[in-house]
Amino acid sequence: MNISAKVTDERLLDVHCDGHRLVVDLMDGRTIAVPLAWYPRLRHATPAARAHWEKCGGGYGIHWPEIDEDLSTEGLLRGAPAPKAA
């Protein structure tokens, strides 16, 4: 029996925000788009702060230093919004 492995590369290629969404392009050609409303720190940040992001975690994470926000491609692919404040 021959089993073929699925080849994916979930590392970041590019990140940007439009008016209402966080859009993340992955190395394997997929694009993830999620509502900014899921991530209050990003939603309330200035466009300049949103545009200033860094790759982290070997390319599997996004860090916004000005607002101290971190997201992973794994969480974005699962559709995981930020936890609600207690």
Residue, then its C-alpha position, 0 to 999 in steps of 0.5 A: m500500500n502506498i500512502s502519500a503524505k500531504v505537503t504543507d508549509e504553514r510558515l508565514l509569507d506575509v501579513h496585513c490588515d484590511g479594514h476589518r480583517l487580519v489576512v495571513d499568507l502562508m508559504d504553501g499558497r494558502t491565505i487565512a483571513v479572520p475578523l479583526a474583532w477576534y483580536p481586540r489588541l489588533r482591532h484597537a491598534t493604529p494601522a501603523a502598529r498593525a503593519h509593524w509585525e515580525k516573524c517568530g517561532g521559526g516562521y510559525g508565529i506573528h509578533w506585533p511588538e508595539i501592542d505585545e500581541d502574538l498569534s500562531t499559524e496553528g491557532l489561525l488555522r484552527g479558527a481560534p479567537a483571542p480568549k475573552a477577558a475575565 
